[in-house]
Amino acid sequence: MKKIQDLAQRIMALFLSSALAIITGSALIGGIPVWKSAALAGFTAIAKVVESLAKASIDGTLTKSEIDGAFGGSTAKKSPKIR
């Protein structure tokens, strides 16, 4: 249940951040209502994350690192420093 709550909160935050980012651009470009541009940006961002989550959960489990990776977090291990 905790994982579902975390996903829902992160998806809502993703939608809002994507929608807010496009509002300025749509205000500058005429012909498209601001709310339509914001909704399109938000839904596009969510679709990309849901696709990543679906690919990651094909094996039946969804780990914290896979969730973080879908939302743009780093899942790559740090490579050793070369001296």
N, CA, C and O atoms as a DFTB+ gen file, in Angstrom:
332 C
 N C O
     1  1       0.826      -1.198       0.000
     2  2       0.000       0.000       0.000
     3  2       0.870       1.261       0.000
     4  3       0.547       2.259      -0.644
     5  1       1.970       1.188       0.733
     6  2       2.889       2.325       0.804
     7  2       3.467       2.623      -0.580
     8  3       3.611       3.782      -0.967
     9  1       3.796       1.560      -1.319
    10  2       4.371       1.729      -2.653
    11  2       3.359       2.386      -3.592
    12  3       3.728       3.219      -4.419
    13  1       2.093       2.014      -3.465
    14  2       1.044       2.605      -4.316
    15  2       0.852       4.077      -3.987
    16  3       0.689       4.898      -4.889
    17  1       0.869       4.417      -2.697
    18  2       0.743       5.823      -2.288
    19  2       1.913       6.638      -2.821
    20  3       1.728       7.741      -3.335
    21  1       3.106       6.094      -2.696
    22  2       4.294       6.780      -3.180
    23  2       4.200       7.021      -4.683
    24  3       4.500       8.116      -5.160
    25  1       3.784       5.997      -5.429
    26  2       3.626       6.137      -6.881
    27  2       2.582       7.192      -7.238
    28  3       2.803       8.016      -8.125
    29  1       1.454       7.164      -6.549
    30  2       0.388       8.129      -6.839
    31  2       0.851       9.559      -6.573
    32  3       0.580      10.458      -7.370
    33  1       1.544       9.774      -5.464
    34  2       2.040      11.112      -5.148
    35  2       3.073      11.574      -6.166
    36  3       3.072      12.733      -6.581
    37  1       3.942      10.674      -6.559
    38  2       4.978      11.050      -7.520
    39  2       4.395      11.310      -8.900
    40  3       4.858      12.202      -9.610
    41  1       3.377      10.533      -9.288
    42  2       2.735      10.763     -10.585
    43  2       2.015      12.106     -10.593
    44  3       2.064      12.827     -11.590
    45  1       1.349      12.449      -9.497
    46  2       0.672      13.751      -9.411
    47  2       1.696      14.885      -9.483
    48  3       1.472      15.878     -10.174
    49  1       2.808      14.742      -8.778
    50  2       3.849      15.768      -8.817
    51  2       4.438      15.886     -10.224
    52  3       4.718      16.988     -10.694
    53  1       4.623      14.759     -10.884
    54  2       5.136      14.758     -12.254
    55  2       4.175      15.480     -13.187
    56  3       4.588      16.295     -14.011
    57  1       2.888      15.173     -13.050
    58  2       1.879      15.833     -13.886
    59  2       1.929      17.344     -13.683
    60  3       1.963      18.108     -14.648
    61  1       1.933      17.765     -12.420
    62  2       1.925      19.202     -12.138
    63  2       3.190      19.884     -12.626
    64  3       3.121      20.965     -13.211
    65  1       4.336      19.275     -12.397
    66  2       5.575      19.927     -12.830
    67  2       5.654      20.004     -14.353
    68  3       6.147      20.995     -14.891
    69  1       5.185      18.993     -15.043
    70  2       5.192      19.023     -16.506
    71  2       4.176      20.029     -17.034
    72  3       4.445      20.744     -17.999
    73  1       3.026      20.079     -16.406
    74  2       1.988      21.002     -16.850
    75  2       2.401      22.453     -16.605
    76  3       2.190      23.315     -17.459
    77  1       2.982      22.716     -15.455
    78  2       3.393      24.083     -15.147
    79  2       4.516      24.555     -16.062
    80  3       4.591      25.735     -16.406
    81  1       5.380      23.638     -16.451
    82  2       6.484      24.015     -17.330
    83  2       5.991      24.450     -18.708
    84  3       6.622      25.293     -19.346
    85  1       4.890      23.898     -19.171
    86  2       4.413      24.192     -20.524
    87  2       3.524      25.444     -20.569
    88  3       3.307      26.008     -21.642
    89  1       3.021      25.871     -19.435
    90  2       2.109      27.020     -19.417
    91  2       2.771      28.261     -20.000
    92  3       2.139      28.984     -20.770
    93  1       4.007      28.522     -19.658
    94  2       4.707      29.688     -20.198
    95  2       4.856      29.593     -21.706
    96  3       4.633      30.569     -22.423
    97  1       5.232      28.423     -22.180
    98  2       5.383      28.243     -23.627
    99  2       4.071      28.410     -24.377
   100  3       4.037      29.012     -25.450
   101  1       3.000      27.881     -23.818
   102  2       1.718      27.990     -24.516
   103  2       1.175      29.408     -24.459
   104  3       0.379      29.810     -25.307
   105  1       1.603      30.159     -23.464
   106  2       1.189      31.560     -23.407
   107  2       1.862      32.355     -24.526
   108  3       1.308      33.340     -25.013
   109  1       3.039      31.931     -24.924
   110  2       3.769      32.622     -25.983
   111  2       3.312      32.195     -27.375
   112  3       3.350      32.991     -28.313
   113  1       2.884      30.953     -27.510
   114  2       2.452      30.433     -28.803
   115  2       0.928      30.488     -28.845
   116  3       0.263      29.885     -28.003
   117  1       0.385      31.187     -29.794
   118  2      -1.062      31.340     -29.874
   119  2      -1.744      30.142     -30.505
   120  3      -1.110      29.307     -31.151
   121  1      -3.040      30.079     -30.304
   122  2      -3.828      29.053     -30.964
   123  2      -4.151      27.834     -30.128
   124  3      -5.093      27.107     -30.444
   125  1      -3.396      27.592     -29.072
   126  2      -3.662      26.434     -28.218
   127  2      -4.025      26.945     -26.833
   128  3      -3.245      27.674     -26.219
   129  1      -5.199      26.573     -26.333
   130  2      -5.558      26.999     -24.981
   131  2      -4.545      26.479     -23.959
   132  3      -4.038      25.364     -24.084
   133  1      -4.262      27.291     -22.959
   134  2      -3.264      26.945     -21.953
   135  2      -3.605      25.625     -21.265
   136  3      -2.717      24.800     -21.051
   137  1      -4.855      25.415     -20.919
   138  2      -5.220      24.199     -20.181
   139  2      -5.002      22.951     -21.027
   140  3      -4.641      21.900     -20.497
   141  1      -5.221      23.056     -22.353
   142  2      -4.995      21.900     -23.220
   143  2      -3.508      21.578     -23.326
   144  3      -3.114      20.412     -23.307
   145  1      -2.698      22.609     -23.437
   146  2      -1.253      22.394     -23.498
   147  2      -0.736      21.772     -22.205
   148  3       0.070      20.842     -22.229
   149  1      -1.210      22.297     -21.081
   150  2      -0.772      21.776     -19.789
   151  2      -1.221      20.327     -19.601
   152  3      -0.449      19.496     -19.121
   153  1      -2.447      20.026     -19.972
   154  2      -2.951      18.654     -19.843
   155  2      -2.162      17.700     -20.739
   156  3      -1.825      16.592     -20.320
   157  1      -1.873      18.114     -21.942
   158  2      -1.110      17.272     -22.868
   159  2       0.293      17.000     -22.333
   160  3       0.774      15.869     -22.392
   161  1       0.941      18.025     -21.818
   162  2       2.292      17.848     -21.264
   163  2       2.271      16.912     -20.063
   164  3       3.121      16.030     -19.938
   165  1       1.294      17.111     -19.183
   166  2       1.196      16.258     -17.998
   167  2       0.914      14.815     -18.346
   168  3       1.565      13.917     -17.813
   169  1      -0.035      14.569     -19.223
   170  2      -0.380      13.200     -19.603
   171  2       0.753      12.518     -20.371
   172  3       0.954      11.311     -20.240
   173  1       1.490      13.285     -21.168
   174  2       2.625      12.715     -21.886
   175  2       3.718      12.269     -20.919
   176  3       4.291      11.191     -21.076
   177  1       4.002      13.095     -19.926
   178  2       5.016      12.741     -18.931
   179  2       4.596      11.514     -18.134
   180  3       5.413      10.633     -17.868
   181  1       3.324      11.454     -17.756
   182  2       2.822      10.301     -17.004
   183  2       2.887       9.033     -17.854
   184  3       3.260       7.970     -17.359
   185  1       2.529       9.144     -19.117
   186  2       2.569       7.966     -19.998
   187  2       3.983       7.414     -20.114
   188  3       4.173       6.198     -20.145
   189  1       4.966       8.286     -20.178
   190  2       6.355       7.838     -20.276
   191  2       6.774       7.092     -19.008
   192  3       7.436       6.057     -19.085
   193  1       6.391       7.615     -17.845
   194  2       6.735       6.965     -16.577
   195  2       5.998       5.639     -16.432
   196  3       6.597       4.648     -16.018
   197  1       4.725       5.602     -16.761
   198  2       3.947       4.365     -16.662
   199  2       4.526       3.308     -17.594
   200  3       4.569       2.129     -17.240
   201  1       4.969       3.711     -18.770
   202  2       5.608       2.764     -19.693
   203  2       6.882       2.190     -19.072
   204  3       7.118       0.984     -19.140
   205  1       7.696       3.046     -18.471
   206  2       8.932       2.584     -17.826
   207  2       8.627       1.642     -16.669
   208  3       9.307       0.631     -16.494
   209  1       7.596       1.972     -15.870
   210  2       7.214       1.112     -14.752
   211  2       6.710      -0.240     -15.253
   212  3       7.005      -1.278     -14.659
   213  1       5.954      -0.224     -16.339
   214  2       5.443      -1.477     -16.896
   215  2       6.584      -2.355     -17.398
   216  3       6.575      -3.566     -17.178
   217  1       7.550      -1.765     -18.061
   218  2       8.704      -2.532     -18.543
   219  2       9.496      -3.104     -17.377
   220  3       9.963      -4.241     -17.437
   221  1       9.646      -2.315     -16.313
   222  2      10.420      -2.759     -15.159
   223  2       9.719      -3.864     -14.384
   224  3      10.378      -4.677     -13.734
   225  1       8.393      -3.905     -14.443
   226  2       7.652      -4.886     -13.649
   227  2       7.308      -6.155     -14.424
   228  3       6.514      -6.966     -13.947
   229  1       7.875      -6.338     -15.581
   230  2       7.605      -7.535     -16.375
   231  2       7.985      -8.798     -15.606
   232  3       7.334      -9.833     -15.745
   233  1       9.037      -8.711     -14.800
   234  2       9.472      -9.879     -14.039
   235  2       8.604     -10.145     -12.807
   236  3       8.846     -11.117     -12.091
   237  1       7.620      -9.321     -12.552
   238  2       6.692      -9.541     -11.442
   239  2       6.999      -8.752     -10.192
   240  3       6.197      -8.737      -9.258
   241  1       8.132      -8.103     -10.156
   242  2       8.472      -7.279      -9.001
   243  2       8.853      -5.880      -9.459
   244  3       9.303      -5.673     -10.586
   245  1       8.665      -4.945      -8.571
   246  2       9.008      -3.557      -8.859
   247  2       9.805      -3.034      -7.674
   248  3       9.255      -2.835      -6.591
   249  1      11.079      -2.815      -7.873
   250  2      11.947      -2.391      -6.782
   251  2      11.968      -0.869      -6.667
   252  3      11.545      -0.153      -7.575
   253  1      12.467      -0.400      -5.541
   254  2      12.579       1.037      -5.297
   255  2      13.482       1.682      -6.349
   256  3      13.191       2.776      -6.831
   257  1      14.561       1.016      -6.699
   258  2      15.472       1.593      -7.699
   259  2      14.825       1.653      -9.081
   260  3      15.101       2.576      -9.847
   261  1      13.972       0.688      -9.411
   262  2      13.258       0.728     -10.693
   263  2      12.246       1.872     -10.703
   264  3      12.077       2.546     -11.719
   265  1      11.583       2.086      -9.587
   266  2      10.631       3.200      -9.486
   267  2      11.368       4.519      -9.623
   268  3      10.947       5.400     -10.373
   269  1      12.480       4.654      -8.889
   270  2      13.268       5.884      -8.982
   271  2      13.765       6.116     -10.405
   272  3      13.771       7.248     -10.890
   273  1      14.179       5.046     -11.066
   274  2      14.652       5.162     -12.440
   275  2      13.567       5.614     -13.397
   276  3      13.829       6.391     -14.315
   277  1      12.353       5.132     -13.189
   278  2      11.236       5.526     -14.054
   279  2      10.910       7.005     -13.911
   280  3      10.469       7.652     -14.862
   281  1      11.134       7.533     -12.711
   282  2      10.854       8.944     -12.470
   283  2      12.063       9.833     -12.732
   284  3      12.043      11.026     -12.430
   285  1      13.104       9.251     -13.289
   286  2      14.270      10.055     -13.623
   287  2      15.364      10.015     -12.585
   288  3      16.366      10.718     -12.717
   289  1      15.193       9.198     -11.545
   290  2      16.243       9.049     -10.546
   291  2      17.351       8.181     -11.087
   292  3      17.158       7.433     -12.046
   293  1      18.483       8.277     -10.486
   294  2      19.632       7.498     -10.945
   295  2      19.542       6.074     -10.440
   296  3      19.419       5.843      -9.237
   297  1      19.603       5.119     -11.352
   298  2      19.619       3.709     -10.969
   299  2      20.974       3.091     -11.251
   300  3      21.244       1.953     -10.867
   301  1      21.821       3.849     -11.921
   302  2      23.135       3.316     -12.276
   303  2      24.048       3.329     -11.059
   304  3      24.056       4.280     -10.277
   305  1      24.808       2.267     -10.917
   306  2      25.776       2.219      -9.838
   307  2      26.937       3.129     -10.195
   308  3      27.292       3.291     -11.362
   309  1      27.518       3.717      -9.158
   310  2      28.661       4.581      -9.387
   311  2      29.844       3.737      -9.842
   312  3      30.166       2.707      -9.250
   313  1      30.471       4.200     -10.897
   314  2      31.631       3.467     -11.382
   315  2      32.846       3.843     -10.540
   316  3      32.942       4.965     -10.042
   317  1      33.761       2.909     -10.388
   318  2      34.947       3.209      -9.586
   319  2      35.783       4.291     -10.257
   320  3      35.853       4.381     -11.483
   321  1      36.405       5.099      -9.430
   322  2      37.239       6.176      -9.951
   323  2      38.523       5.592     -10.540
   324  3      39.140       4.689      -9.975
   325  1      38.890       6.126     -11.663
   326  2      40.124       5.711     -12.313
   327  2      41.220       6.676     -11.885
   328  3      41.072       7.894     -11.976
   329  1      42.299       6.113     -11.426
   330  2      43.395       6.984     -10.958
   331  2      44.468       7.099     -11.984
   332  3      45.463       7.789     -11.761
